[in-house]
Amino acid sequence: MVFIQTPPELGNQYTTDRALRGLLERALPADVLHEIEASLNAMGELAGGELYRMQLADRGNEPVLTQWDAWGNRIDRVDVSPLWQKTERIAAEQGLVALAYEQKHGAYSRLHQFALAYLFMPSTDFYGCPLAMTDGAACVLQGSGNEKLIRRAVPHLTTREPSQFWTSGQWMTELTGGSDVALSETVARRDGDRWRLSGHKWFTSAITSQMALTLARPEGNPAGGKGLALFYVETRDAAGMPNRIRVNRLKDKLGTRKVPTAEIELDATPAELVMGASDGIRNIAPLLNITRTWNSVCAAAFMRRGLTLARDYARRRVAFGAPLARKPLHADTLAGLETEFQGALQLAFLVVELLGRSEAGRASEQQARLLRLLIPIVKLTTAKQAVVVLSETIESFGGAGYVEDTGLPLLLRDAQVLPIWEGTTNVLALDVLRALPAAGGIAILQREARSLLQGVRETSLIRISALIEHALEAAAAWLGQAQQAGEAETEAGARRFALTLGRAFELALLARQAQWTSDNQRGNYALAAARRFSAAPINLIAGMNRDDSAALLSD
């Protein structure tokens, strides 16, 4: 009889996720958690059941671009997969954008929203991408003071009615550069009471969205970032035809292949200023804060999905006489990956919590400054963790992890976008350096870490507290020395510096959760996570000789 390996399965993704449930029990008032738990349970069942099965069946479907109809009309229609059509309806109905703007639970609304998104995203082949941009666009427009656009677009972006729901694109990247958007060549020209945009956008994700926010340079404005302005564009005209937008092609990408990412031309495309005729980069910044938060939650969610499948498989797969779960080396490998996931989850949801407080007007001045500083830290830290964790997770399946129709390789390919989208690791590390002075320097992180750890009493957690303090002190000392040595020295070490801050904060959050879990008799998993994470590298500061770097890169 031929042996057939039983594949891994998913259960309810909320009830089986003790890390998420423990976090929400600690962070939310009991009455709020009680009120929202039914929605979390339903989403967990959907994500681990119907949506996951549909995701596997939908694996071969990708967006299709039809540029011309049968009679020679340019239509540039993009058809997305059945899974994406279904997930759009679910996202609207479940309020995955709306929850943040309905504010039913005030400062806790973001926690509810992102807990649902965390459960939802891994089963949707990256439908979190248009949701992130839609959330960011709603945030920008709502804060713009532009009543015309607020009335026109925000109700569509935040509705729960699928037939009225819009998503938004975010068009910034051009041939001149990705992160250096100041080099944008798109030109904006006045046309009566509106503007028309002409230019080439090289990477526009979710091109099927009904609207987009984009940067362009009004004629006569100076070069550089300050001369750019933020514009609102609707992608189709009243007849449903392309609004003077040509889709030249869909991008053939490593991952996120369900996301219809296009290279487009704007040919005198009608547009409206969102606010002011300059300072577009500053005006779009709130959108980036939102999308980077989505990126971080997505990183944690993808790690959780991979590890859930790997752990189930380890119980089913027998090798060398026993299930893999009982093999010490395999168990040790998965345990190390689990702690990385739990650290990422804690850090991502700290930012979610601070964002919710800020939007509800309940954040202190220190919390507002901390949020600005933590957003690039959490995005770069969790994104790097996701790629490493999912690479190891795929390896834990052996050859099955490398076979496409298991659905496993998709996890790793999709995860690779996380350190790239919305700012690479290096770009965000430099952003951390820029944000530090306005936030109050490393001292604000040291104060927050002490606050997180003030209730720690368990002996091993006290030792961990000292480790965190030493890591932050080392980071502060390095920064002072590097700044004295010059800008080049500071820039060269920015990545190691930022990752040290991120990992130190993850450990502090794990320690806080561990003490809370112990105090409330919720088991010892959180304490185990904190201990195991503390054994991994936290302080990544190291003196690197830049002459050696130059020699290694020379011809």
C-alpha positions in Angstrom: 0.0 0.0 0.0 1.4 3.4 -1.0 2.0 5.8 1.9 0.1 9.1 1.7 1.2 11.9 4.1 -1.7 13.6 5.9 -1.4 17.3 5.2 -1.4 20.0 7.9 -4.8 21.5 8.8 -6.0 24.7 10.4 -8.6 25.1 13.1 -10.3 28.2 14.4 -7.5 30.8 14.1 -8.7 32.8 17.1 -9.5 30.1 19.6 -6.2 28.3 19.0 -4.1 31.5 19.2 -3.2 31.8 22.8 -0.7 34.6 22.2 -3.3 36.8 20.6 -6.0 36.0 23.1 -3.6 36.7 26.0 -2.6 40.0 24.5 -6.2 41.1 24.1 -7.2 39.9 27.6 -4.4 42.1 29.0 -4.9 45.2 26.7 -8.7 45.4 26.6 -11.3 46.1 29.3 -13.3 42.9 30.0 -16.6 44.4 28.7 -15.0 45.4 25.4 -13.4 42.0 24.9 -16.7 40.3 25.7 -18.5 42.5 23.2 -16.1 41.9 20.3 -15.1 38.3 20.9 -18.0 36.8 18.8 -16.6 38.7 15.8 -13.1 37.4 16.5 -14.3 33.9 16.9 -16.3 34.1 13.6 -13.3 35.5 11.7 -11.0 32.8 13.2 -13.4 30.1 12.0 -13.7 31.7 8.5 -9.9 32.1 8.2 -9.0 28.6 9.2 -11.9 27.0 7.3 -13.8 28.3 4.3 -11.3 31.0 3.3 -8.3 28.7 3.7 -9.8 26.0 1.6 -10.7 28.6 -1.1 -7.2 30.0 -0.9 -5.7 26.6 -1.7 -8.2 26.1 -4.6 -7.6 29.6 -5.9 -3.8 29.1 -6.0 -3.4 29.2 -9.8 -5.5 32.3 -10.4 -3.9 35.7 -10.9 -5.1 39.1 -12.1 -5.7 39.4 -15.8 -5.3 42.7 -17.8 -7.5 43.2 -20.8 -6.3 46.4 -22.6 -8.7 46.4 -25.6 -12.3 45.3 -26.2 -13.3 43.5 -29.3 -14.0 46.7 -31.2 -10.7 48.4 -30.5 -11.6 50.5 -27.5 -9.0 51.0 -24.8 -10.6 49.6 -21.6 -7.7 48.5 -19.4 -9.9 46.2 -17.3 -8.2 44.2 -14.6 -10.0 41.1 -13.4 -9.0 39.7 -10.0 -9.3 36.1 -8.7 -12.4 34.7 -7.2 -10.8 34.7 -3.8 -10.1 38.4 -4.0 -13.7 39.1 -5.1 -15.0 37.2 -2.0 -12.5 38.8 0.4 -13.5 42.3 -0.7 -17.1 41.6 0.3 -16.1 40.1 3.6 -13.7 43.0 4.4 -16.4 45.5 3.9 -19.1 43.6 5.8 -16.8 42.9 8.7 -15.6 46.6 8.9 -11.9 45.9 8.4 -11.5 49.6 7.6 -14.8 50.9 9.0 -14.1 49.9 12.6 -11.4 52.4 13.0 -13.7 55.3 11.9 -16.9 54.2 13.6 -15.0 54.5 16.9 -17.6 52.3 18.7 -15.0 51.4 21.3 -13.0 54.7 21.3 -9.3 54.1 21.9 -9.8 50.4 21.7 -11.3 50.4 18.2 -7.9 50.0 16.5 -7.2 46.9 18.6 -10.5 45.3 17.5 -9.8 46.3 13.8 -6.3 44.9 13.7 -7.1 41.8 15.6 -9.7 41.0 12.9 -7.2 41.9 10.2 -4.5 39.7 11.7 -6.8 36.7 11.6 -8.1 37.6 8.1 -5.0 38.4 6.1 -3.1 35.1 5.8 -6.1 33.4 4.1 -6.6 36.2 1.5 -3.5 36.2 -0.6 -2.5 39.7 0.6 -5.8 41.5 0.4 -4.5 43.4 3.3 -2.6 45.5 0.7 -5.6 47.5 -0.6 -7.1 47.6 2.9 -4.0 49.2 4.3 -4.0 51.9 1.6 -7.7 52.4 2.0 -7.4 52.9 5.7 -4.5 55.3 5.1 -6.4 57.3 2.5 -9.4 57.6 4.8 -7.1 58.9 7.5 -5.5 61.5 5.3 -8.7 62.7 3.7 -10.5 62.9 7.1 -7.7 65.0 8.5 -7.2 67.2 5.4 -10.0 69.7 6.0 -11.1 69.3 2.4 -14.8 69.0 2.9 -15.5 68.3 -0.7 -13.3 65.2 -0.8 -14.3 64.1 2.7 -18.0 64.1 1.6 -17.1 62.4 -1.7 -14.7 59.7 -0.8 -14.6 58.9 3.0 -18.1 57.4 3.2 -17.1 55.0 0.4 -13.8 54.1 2.0 -15.4 53.4 5.4 -18.7 51.8 4.5 -19.8 48.3 5.4 -22.0 48.0 2.3 -20.0 46.0 -0.3 -21.7 47.6 -3.3 -20.6 51.1 -2.0 -17.2 50.1 -0.8 -14.1 51.7 -2.4 -10.5 50.8 -2.0 -7.7 53.3 -2.6 -4.4 53.1 -4.3 -1.3 55.0 -3.3 0.8 56.1 -6.3 4.3 57.3 -5.3 6.9 55.1 -7.0 8.3 56.3 -10.3 11.2 55.2 -12.6 13.4 57.8 -10.9 13.3 56.0 -7.6 11.3 54.2 -5.0 11.9 55.5 -1.6 13.4 58.8 -2.9 10.0 60.1 -4.0 11.4 63.7 -4.1 12.6 62.8 -7.6 9.1 62.5 -8.9 8.7 63.6 -12.5 4.8 63.6 -12.6 3.7 67.1 -13.5 0.4 68.8 -12.4 -1.1 71.5 -14.6 -4.1 73.7 -13.7 -7.2 73.3 -15.8 -9.9 75.7 -14.6 -10.9 74.7 -11.1 -9.1 71.3 -11.2 -5.7 69.9 -12.1 -4.5 67.4 -14.7 -1.6 65.1 -14.0 0.9 63.7 -16.6 3.6 61.2 -15.8 4.6 57.6 -15.4 4.0 55.7 -12.2 6.2 52.6 -12.2 4.6 50.6 -9.3 0.9 51.1 -8.4 -0.5 48.3 -6.3 -4.2 47.4 -6.3 -4.8 49.2 -9.6 -8.5 48.0 -9.4 -9.1 50.6 -6.7 -11.7 53.3 -7.4 -9.4 56.1 -6.3 -5.9 56.9 -5.4 -3.7 59.4 -3.6 -0.7 60.4 -5.6 2.2 62.9 -5.6 2.8 65.3 -8.5 4.7 68.6 -9.0 2.6 71.6 -9.9 4.1 73.5 -12.7 6.5 76.2 -11.4 7.1 74.5 -8.1 10.8 73.9 -7.1 12.6 70.6 -7.4 12.8 68.3 -4.4 10.2 66.9 -1.9 8.8 70.3 -0.8 7.7 71.1 -4.3 5.5 68.0 -4.6 1.8 68.2 -3.8 -0.8 65.6 -2.8 -3.6 64.9 -5.3 -6.8 62.8 -5.3 -7.6 60.8 -8.5 -10.6 58.7 -9.4 -9.5 55.9 -11.7 -12.7 55.6 -13.8 -14.9 58.3 -15.3 -18.7 58.5 -15.0 -19.0 56.0 -17.9 -16.8 53.5 -16.2 -13.9 54.0 -18.6 -10.3 54.6 -17.7 -10.0 58.2 -16.4 -7.2 59.2 -18.8 -5.1 56.5 -17.2 -3.3 53.8 -19.3 -2.4 50.5 -17.7 0.7 49.5 -19.7 1.2 46.2 -17.9 0.8 44.2 -14.7 4.0 43.6 -12.8 5.4 40.0 -12.8 6.5 39.8 -9.2 8.2 37.4 -6.9 5.2 37.3 -4.5 2.0 39.0 -3.7 0.9 37.9 -7.2 -2.8 38.2 -6.4 -2.3 41.9 -5.9 -2.8 43.7 -9.3 0.2 45.9 -9.4 0.5 48.0 -12.5 2.8 50.3 -14.4 0.6 53.2 -15.6 0.7 56.4 -17.5 -1.2 59.5 -16.5 -2.3 61.4 -19.6 -3.7 64.7 -18.4 -5.6 62.7 -15.7 -8.2 64.8 -13.8 -7.2 65.4 -10.2 -7.9 67.5 -7.2 -5.5 68.9 -4.6 -6.0 67.3 -1.2 -4.5 70.2 0.8 -2.1 72.8 -0.4 0.0 73.1 -3.5 3.2 71.9 -1.9 4.5 69.7 1.0 2.9 66.6 -0.5 5.4 64.2 1.2 4.5 65.7 4.6 0.8 65.6 3.8 0.8 61.9 2.8 2.8 60.9 5.9 -0.3 59.9 8.0 -1.1 57.4 5.2 2.4 55.8 5.5 2.0 55.6 9.3 -1.2 53.5 8.8 0.2 51.3 6.0 3.4 50.6 8.0 1.2 49.5 10.9 -0.7 47.2 8.6 2.6 45.9 7.3 3.7 45.0 10.9 0.5 43.3 11.8 0.7 41.4 8.5 4.2 40.2 9.4 3.0 38.8 12.7 0.0 37.2 11.0 2.1 35.5 8.4 4.5 34.1 10.9 1.6 32.8 12.9 0.1 31.1 9.9 3.4 29.4 8.9 4.0 28.2 12.4 0.5 26.9 12.9 0.8 24.7 9.8 4.3 23.6 10.8 3.3 22.6 14.3 0.3 20.6 13.0 2.5 19.0 10.4 5.1 18.1 13.1 2.4 16.1 15.0 1.4 14.3 11.8 4.7 13.6 10.1 6.5 10.5 11.4 10.3 10.3 10.6 13.0 8.1 12.1 10.4 6.3 14.3 8.5 9.2 15.9 6.5 12.3 15.0 8.6 15.3 14.3 7.0 17.1 17.3 8.8 14.6 19.6 12.2 15.1 18.0 14.2 17.4 20.3 16.0 19.3 17.5 12.8 19.9 15.5 10.9 21.0 18.6 13.8 23.3 19.6 13.8 24.9 16.1 10.0 25.6 16.1 10.2 26.9 19.7 12.8 29.5 18.6 10.6 30.6 15.7 7.6 30.8 18.0 9.3 33.3 20.3 10.2 35.5 17.3 6.6 35.5 16.3 5.4 36.4 19.8 7.8 39.3 20.1 6.7 40.6 16.7 3.0 40.3 17.7 3.6 42.2 21.0 5.5 45.1 19.2 3.0 45.4 16.4 0.1 45.6 18.7 1.8 48.1 21.0 1.8 50.5 18.0 -1.8 49.6 17.3 -2.7 50.5 20.9 -0.8 53.8 20.7 -2.5 54.6 17.4 -5.9 54.0 18.8 -5.2 56.2 21.8 -3.9 59.0 19.6 -6.9 58.9 17.3 -9.3 58.9 20.3 -7.5 61.9 21.8 -6.3 59.9 24.8 -2.6 59.8 24.1 -0.2 61.8 26.3 2.4 63.9 24.6 5.0 61.3 25.4 2.9 58.6 23.8 2.4 60.6 20.7 6.1 61.1 20.3 6.7 57.4 21.1 4.3 56.4 18.4 6.1 58.5 15.7 9.4 56.9 16.7 8.1 53.3 17.0 6.4 53.1 13.6 9.6 52.8 11.6 11.1 50.6 14.3 8.2 48.1 14.4 7.9 48.0 10.6 11.6 47.2 9.9 11.9 44.8 12.9 8.9 42.7 12.2 9.4 42.6 8.5 12.9 41.1 8.9 11.6 38.6 11.4 8.9 37.5 9.1 11.3 36.6 6.2 13.6 34.6 8.5 10.8 32.8 10.4 9.0 31.9 7.2 12.2 30.7 5.5 12.8 28.4 8.5 9.2 27.4 8.5 9.3 26.3 4.9 12.4 24.3 5.6 10.7 22.5 8.5 8.4 20.7 6.0 11.4 19.4 4.1 10.7 18.8 0.4 6.9 19.4 0.8 7.7 23.0 1.8 9.3 23.5 -1.7 6.3 22.2 -3.7 3.9 24.8 -5.0 0.7 22.9 -4.7 1.0 22.5 -0.9 0.5 26.3 -0.8 3.5 26.7 1.5 6.0 28.5 -0.8 3.5 31.3 -1.2 4.1 32.2 2.5 7.8 32.9 1.9 7.4 34.7 -1.4 4.7 37.0 0.0 6.6 37.7 3.1 9.5 39.1 1.1 7.5 42.1 0.2 7.3 43.1 3.9 10.8 44.6 4.2 10.4 46.3 0.8 7.0 47.9 0.7 6.6 51.2 2.5 10.3 51.7 3.0 13.2 49.2 3.0 15.0 48.3 6.2 17.8 50.8 5.4 15.5 53.6 4.6 13.5 53.1 7.8 16.6 52.9 9.8 17.6 56.3 8.6 14.1 57.5 9.4 14.6 56.3 13.0 17.7 58.5 13.3 15.7 61.5 11.9 12.8 60.9 14.3 14.9 60.5 17.5 15.6 64.2 18.2 12.0 65.3 17.9 10.9 62.3 20.1 13.3 63.1 22.8 16.1 60.8 22.0 16.7 57.3 23.3 15.7 58.5 26.7 12.0 58.2 25.7 12.5 54.6 24.8 14.4 53.9 28.1 11.6 55.5 30.1 8.9 53.5 28.2 10.9 50.3 28.7 11.1 51.0 32.5 7.4 51.6 32.5 6.6 48.3 30.8 8.8 46.5 33.2 7.9 48.2 36.5 5.5 45.4 37.5 8.0 42.6 36.8 8.7 40.4 39.9 9.5 36.9 38.7 13.2 36.2 39.1 14.1 35.4 35.5 12.1 38.4 34.3 14.1 40.7 36.6 17.3 39.4 34.9 15.7 40.0 31.6 14.9 43.6 32.6 18.6 44.2 33.3 19.4 42.8 29.8 17.0 45.2 28.2 18.4 48.1 30.1 22.0 47.2 29.1 20.9 46.9 25.4 19.4 50.3 25.4 22.3 51.8 27.2 24.7 50.3 24.6 22.5 51.7 21.8 22.7 55.2 23.4 26.4 55.0 23.9 27.0 53.8 20.3 24.8 56.7 18.9 26.8 59.3 20.9 30.1 57.9 19.7 29.0 57.5 16.1 27.6 61.1 15.9 31.0 62.3 17.2 32.7 60.3 14.5 30.6 61.9 11.8 27.5 61.4 9.6 29.0 58.5 7.6 29.7 56.4 10.7 26.2 57.0 12.1 24.6 56.1 8.8 26.6 52.9 8.4 25.4 51.5 11.7 21.8 52.7 11.5 20.3 49.3 10.7 22.0 47.5 13.6 21.0 50.4 15.9 17.3 50.3 14.8 17.1 46.5 15.1 18.6 46.7 18.6 15.9 49.1 19.6 13.2 46.9 18.1 14.4 43.7 19.6 14.9 45.3 23.0 11.3 46.6 23.0 10.0 43.2 21.9 11.7 41.6 24.9 10.3 44.2 27.2 6.8 43.6 26.0 7.3 39.8 26.2 8.4 40.2 29.8 5.4 42.4 30.6 3.0 39.9 29.1 4.8 37.0 30.9 4.2 38.7 34.3 0.6 39.4 33.5 0.0 35.9 32.3 1.6 34.5 35.5 -0.4 36.8 37.7 -3.7 35.8 36.0 -2.9 32.1 36.0 -3.0 31.8 32.2 -0.2 29.2 31.9 3.6 29.5 31.4 3.8 29.9 27.6 4.5 33.7 27.9 7.2 33.2 30.5 8.8 30.6 28.2 8.6 33.0 25.3 10.3 35.8 27.2 13.1 33.5 28.5 13.7 32.0 25.1 13.7 35.4 23.3 16.2 36.7 25.8 18.7 34.0 24.8 18.6 35.2 21.2 20.7 38.2 20.0 19.2 41.5 21.3 22.0 43.9 21.2 23.2 44.0 17.6 25.5 47.0 18.0 28.9 46.1 16.8 31.8 48.2 15.6 32.3 47.7 11.8 35.3 49.0 10.0 34.1 51.0 7.0 37.5 50.5 5.3 36.8 46.8 5.4 33.4 47.4 3.9 34.9 49.4 1.1 37.5 46.7 0.5 34.8 44.0 0.3 32.8 46.0 -2.2 35.7 47.1 -4.4 36.3 45.6 -7.9 
